[in-house]
Every structure is written in C-alpha cells, then in structure tokens.
Amino acid sequence: MQEIKNIDNETYRELPAISASDIKLVLENPMLYKNKWSKPKTDSMTLGSVIHCLVIEPDKFDTYYKVVDSSLKKKDIEKLQDMQSQDSKQTLIKEDIFNEAKQVSDAILKSNIGNLFKGGFGEASYVKECYGVKCKVRPDYFLPDKKIIIDLKTTKFGGANPNVFQKTITNFKYYIQAAFYLDVLQADKLFFVAVETESPYMIGLFELDYVALDLGRDKIKKAIDIIKNIDAYTNIYLNDKNERLHSVSLPAYAFYEN
C-alpha cells in the first residue's frame, strides 16, 4: 500500500485510482462518472470542510483558508479569490462561517470523542490494489496501530440522533464508503462521528453492523464491473446501457394523501 502525505484534496482527486466517491457516482449514473462530474460546492459543504480542518489539521488552517469580512458580497469574495497568486491554496471564507466552524470544532475537541483524533494521521492518502483495480482512500483520521478509521460528518440540528443518522447513512450511501475504506486500508473498525452544526452541537458516534457492510461490498463489486465496462455506456440521457423503457408507478404514500 502506498501512503501519500501532505497533498491537498485537489491533488488527491487527480490520482489515477478509483475512490469511494467514484463508486457511489457510477452507481447513481455511469455517465456522470464517465464525464467526471463533480458536485457544485455549497455553503454547507464549505462549513463542513472548515470544521474538518479545525478538528483534524488545525496547523494547516492558514495554508488552506483566509478569513474575510462577513459583510463582503459573494461577487466581491470571488474577485478577491481571483486576485490571489496562482501558488496560493487559500480559500476565502467569511468570518461568520469561521466563527460557526470554530464553535463546532471546539465542541468536538472538548468532548471525550475528541480523543479519537489523537495518535494517528489526518487527511493522509493511500493507494492500493483492491477488488482487482487500483483504489484510493483519504480517511479523515486513521489510527494504523489500532486499525481504526474515524470519519467526521457534519449534519443539521437533530442529525446526530441515531434514528436520523441511520437515514443519512442510507441516503448518502455511507455504508459503501465504510466498506470501501475498511477493505482498502485493511482496518478493523470505522467509526462515524456525526456533529450537528447548530447549538448545542450534539455529537453521535456510530459503527455499521456487518449486514450494512456486506451490502456495501456488494454495491462496490457492482460498480467495479460497470467501471470495467464503462465504454458500453454512451447515452448521456439514460441511466443504463440497455436504453430500455422503464415503467414507473407512484410511491405508496401517494395513495394515502388527502
């Protein structure tokens, strides 16, 4: 297994290997994967990235971010961003976003769960042959001696509740990510730390059972098969290579609405 430290996310994404995000994307629509589609960045994603940095790589905050006045409009920030030197990796963030991220990160680090982010490596990248193809992972935090992976997830108010986070795991296919990371890193455990971004910043700690992980592995195998035959997918409008007609019914709840 190749370990690569001190590279940013952009460099990691360019590594010629399959990631967990690739697996989920190809299952959603092979054409999205084939055309290297990436999700547009939102304010909530920016907040999550800043929280990750403050918790996992606080010493690199000034390398990746620069705080600007909250009164600046989006277009003004974009102009300032464009004026930065090409060598700069700093993303400009408003002061109110930084303050919010700081409160959330402080809540994590001051709790007992903050101890999970000690004694390991944060945001290191790994490349390894797995499932018959070259794979890459970039765990939030990895404790190689204990074979434990920590994955930090930010969520809205109430999102750290076990019943709610169970749905989040399903909807965002975190069970695929967990199985992929465990297999590539040959780790024994993966813990999700879910933290709410609204006061009082509740935190939940979760581990998937073997049934969920087995389903994740089945999905991974399906995605790898699609990737190996990706040239068979040519229609940008249809979700499967057979271009068949899909019969669509209404969901169950539609029959019970007033």
C-alpha positions as CSV (number, residue, x, y, z in Angstrom):
1,M,0.0,0.0,0.0
2,Q,1.3,3.4,-1.0
3,E,0.9,6.2,1.7
4,I,1.0,9.8,0.4
5,K,1.1,12.6,3.0
6,N,0.9,16.3,2.7
7,I,-1.2,16.6,-0.5
8,D,-4.4,18.6,-0.8
9,N,-7.8,17.4,-1.9
10,E,-7.3,18.6,-5.5
11,T,-4.1,16.6,-5.9
12,Y,-5.7,13.6,-4.3
13,R,-8.6,13.7,-6.7
14,E,-6.2,13.6,-9.7
15,L,-4.5,10.4,-8.5
16,P,-5.2,7.7,-11.1
17,A,-7.2,5.3,-9.0
18,I,-10.9,4.6,-8.0
19,S,-12.3,6.3,-4.9
20,A,-15.4,5.7,-2.8
21,S,-16.9,8.8,-4.4
22,D,-16.4,7.2,-7.8
23,I,-18.1,4.1,-6.7
24,K,-21.2,6.0,-5.5
25,L,-21.2,8.2,-8.6
26,V,-21.1,5.3,-11.0
27,L,-24.0,3.6,-9.2
28,E,-26.0,6.7,-9.4
29,N,-25.4,7.1,-13.2
30,P,-22.4,5.7,-15.1
31,M,-22.5,8.7,-17.4
32,L,-21.8,11.1,-14.5
33,Y,-18.7,9.0,-13.7
34,K,-17.6,8.8,-17.4
35,N,-17.9,12.6,-17.8
36,K,-16.1,13.3,-14.5
37,W,-19.0,15.2,-13.0
38,S,-18.4,16.8,-9.6
39,K,-20.9,18.2,-7.2
40,P,-21.1,22.0,-7.0
41,K,-19.8,23.3,-3.7
42,T,-22.4,24.8,-1.3
43,D,-22.0,26.9,1.8
44,S,-22.8,23.9,4.0
45,M,-20.0,21.9,2.2
46,T,-17.6,24.8,2.8
47,L,-18.6,24.9,6.5
48,G,-18.0,21.2,6.8
49,S,-14.6,21.5,5.2
50,V,-13.6,24.2,7.6
51,I,-14.7,22.2,10.6
52,H,-12.7,19.2,9.3
53,C,-9.6,21.3,9.0
54,L,-10.0,22.8,12.5
55,V,-10.5,19.4,14.1
56,I,-8.1,17.3,12.0
57,E,-5.5,19.6,10.6
58,P,-5.6,22.8,12.7
59,D,-1.9,23.6,11.9
60,K,-2.8,23.8,8.2
61,F,-5.7,26.2,8.5
62,D,-3.8,29.2,7.4
63,T,-2.5,27.3,4.4
64,Y,-5.9,26.4,3.2
65,Y,-8.1,29.3,4.3
66,K,-8.2,33.0,4.7
67,V,-10.9,34.7,6.8
68,V,-12.5,37.8,5.2
69,D,-15.1,40.3,6.5
70,S,-18.7,38.8,6.7
71,S,-20.1,42.0,5.0
72,L,-18.4,41.2,1.7
73,K,-20.8,40.1,-1.0
74,K,-20.2,36.8,-2.9
75,K,-19.1,38.6,-6.1
76,D,-16.5,40.6,-4.1
77,I,-15.1,37.5,-2.5
78,E,-14.9,35.8,-5.9
79,K,-12.9,38.8,-7.2
80,L,-10.5,38.6,-4.3
81,Q,-10.2,34.9,-4.8
82,D,-9.3,35.5,-8.5
83,M,-6.7,38.1,-7.5
84,Q,-4.7,35.7,-5.3
85,S,-1.5,34.3,-6.7
86,Q,-1.7,31.0,-8.6
87,D,0.6,29.5,-5.9
88,S,-1.9,30.2,-3.1
89,K,-4.1,27.4,-2.0
90,Q,-6.2,29.6,0.3
91,T,-9.9,29.6,0.0
92,L,-11.5,32.8,1.2
93,I,-14.2,32.3,3.9
94,K,-16.5,34.7,5.6
95,E,-15.8,35.4,9.3
96,D,-19.2,34.2,10.4
97,I,-18.6,30.8,8.7
98,F,-15.2,30.6,10.5
99,N,-16.8,31.5,13.9
100,E,-19.5,28.9,13.4
101,A,-16.9,26.3,12.4
102,K,-14.8,27.2,15.4
103,Q,-17.7,26.6,17.8
104,V,-18.5,23.2,16.3
105,S,-14.8,22.1,16.3
106,D,-14.4,23.3,19.9
107,A,-17.4,21.2,20.9
108,I,-15.8,18.1,19.3
109,L,-12.3,18.6,20.7
110,K,-13.6,19.4,24.2
111,S,-15.6,16.2,24.4
112,N,-14.4,12.7,25.0
113,I,-14.9,12.0,21.3
114,G,-12.1,14.5,20.6
115,N,-9.7,11.9,22.0
116,L,-10.3,9.8,18.9
117,F,-8.4,12.4,16.8
118,K,-5.1,11.7,18.6
119,G,-2.3,9.4,17.9
120,G,-2.9,8.9,14.2
121,F,-2.8,10.6,10.8
122,G,-5.2,13.1,9.4
123,E,-6.1,13.5,5.7
124,A,-3.3,11.2,4.5
125,S,-3.9,9.5,1.2
126,Y,-3.5,5.8,0.4
127,V,-3.4,3.9,-2.9
128,K,-3.7,0.1,-3.1
129,E,-4.8,-2.7,-5.4
130,C,-8.1,-3.9,-4.2
131,Y,-11.1,-5.6,-5.9
132,G,-8.8,-6.2,-8.9
133,V,-8.3,-2.5,-9.5
134,K,-6.2,0.4,-8.2
135,C,-8.1,2.1,-5.4
136,K,-7.5,5.3,-3.3
137,V,-8.8,6.5,0.0
138,R,-8.3,9.6,2.1
139,P,-9.7,8.9,5.5
140,D,-10.4,11.9,7.8
141,Y,-8.3,10.2,10.5
142,F,-6.5,6.9,10.6
143,L,-5.0,5.1,13.6
144,P,-2.9,2.4,11.8
145,D,-1.6,0.8,15.0
146,K,-5.2,0.2,16.2
147,K,-6.6,-0.3,12.6
148,I,-9.3,2.2,13.3
149,I,-10.7,4.8,10.8
150,I,-12.5,7.9,12.0
151,D,-14.9,9.6,9.6
152,L,-16.2,13.1,10.6
153,K,-19.7,14.0,9.3
154,T,-21.4,17.4,9.8
155,T,-25.2,17.5,10.0
156,K,-28.0,19.8,10.7
157,F,-29.9,20.1,14.0
158,G,-31.2,16.7,15.1
159,G,-29.0,14.9,12.6
160,A,-26.8,13.2,15.2
161,N,-29.9,11.3,16.6
162,P,-29.4,7.6,15.8
163,N,-32.8,7.3,14.0
164,V,-32.0,10.3,11.8
165,F,-28.4,9.4,11.1
166,Q,-29.5,5.9,10.1
167,K,-31.4,7.5,7.2
168,T,-28.4,9.7,6.4
169,I,-26.2,6.7,6.1
170,T,-28.7,5.1,3.7
171,N,-29.4,8.2,1.6
172,F,-25.7,9.3,1.2
173,K,-24.5,5.6,0.9
174,Y,-22.1,5.9,3.7
175,Y,-22.2,2.1,4.1
176,I,-20.5,1.9,0.7
177,Q,-17.8,4.3,1.8
178,A,-17.3,2.4,5.1
179,A,-16.8,-1.0,3.4
180,F,-14.5,0.6,0.8
181,Y,-12.3,2.2,3.3
182,L,-12.1,-0.8,5.6
183,D,-11.2,-3.1,2.7
184,V,-8.6,-0.8,1.1
185,L,-6.9,0.0,4.4
186,Q,-7.4,-3.5,5.9
187,A,-8.8,-1.8,9.0
188,D,-10.9,-3.5,11.7
189,K,-13.1,-0.6,12.7
190,L,-14.6,2.5,11.1
191,F,-16.4,5.0,13.4
192,F,-18.6,7.8,12.1
193,V,-18.6,11.0,14.3
194,A,-21.7,13.0,13.5
195,V,-21.8,16.5,14.8
196,E,-24.6,19.0,14.5
197,T,-23.7,22.4,13.2
198,E,-26.3,24.2,15.4
199,S,-26.1,24.8,19.1
200,P,-25.8,22.9,21.4
201,Y,-23.7,20.9,18.8
202,M,-24.8,17.4,19.7
203,I,-22.4,14.6,18.7
204,G,-23.1,11.0,17.9
205,L,-20.7,8.1,17.5
206,F,-21.7,5.3,15.1
207,E,-20.4,2.0,13.8
208,L,-22.1,0.0,11.0
209,D,-23.0,-3.7,11.5
210,Y,-21.8,-6.5,9.2
211,V,-25.1,-6.6,7.3
212,A,-24.7,-3.0,6.2
213,L,-21.0,-3.5,5.3
214,D,-21.8,-6.7,3.3
215,L,-24.4,-4.7,1.3
216,G,-21.7,-2.0,0.7
217,R,-19.3,-4.6,-0.6
218,D,-22.0,-6.0,-3.0
219,K,-22.5,-2.5,-4.3
220,I,-18.8,-1.9,-4.7
221,K,-18.5,-5.1,-6.8
222,K,-21.4,-4.0,-9.0
223,A,-19.8,-0.6,-9.5
224,I,-16.4,-2.1,-10.3
225,D,-18.0,-4.3,-13.0
226,I,-19.6,-1.1,-14.5
227,I,-16.3,0.8,-14.5
228,K,-14.5,-2.1,-16.2
229,N,-17.2,-1.9,-19.0
230,I,-17.7,1.9,-18.9
231,D,-17.2,2.2,-22.7
232,A,-20.6,0.4,-23.1
233,Y,-22.3,3.4,-21.7
234,T,-22.8,6.0,-24.4
235,N,-26.2,7.7,-24.0
236,I,-26.0,10.8,-21.9
237,Y,-29.7,10.8,-21.1
238,L,-30.4,7.3,-20.0
239,N,-29.3,5.6,-16.8
240,D,-28.5,2.2,-18.2
241,K,-26.7,0.9,-21.2
242,N,-29.6,-1.1,-22.5
243,E,-31.7,2.0,-23.1
244,R,-34.8,0.2,-22.1
245,L,-38.2,1.7,-21.2
246,H,-38.8,2.0,-17.5
247,S,-42.3,1.6,-16.1
248,V,-42.9,4.0,-13.2
249,S,-45.5,3.6,-10.5
250,L,-46.4,6.0,-7.7
251,P,-44.8,5.7,-4.2
252,A,-47.0,4.1,-1.5
253,Y,-47.6,7.4,0.3
254,A,-49.3,9.0,-2.7
255,F,-52.3,6.7,-2.2
256,Y,-52.8,7.9,1.4
257,E,-52.6,11.7,0.9
258,N,-55.8,13.7,1.5
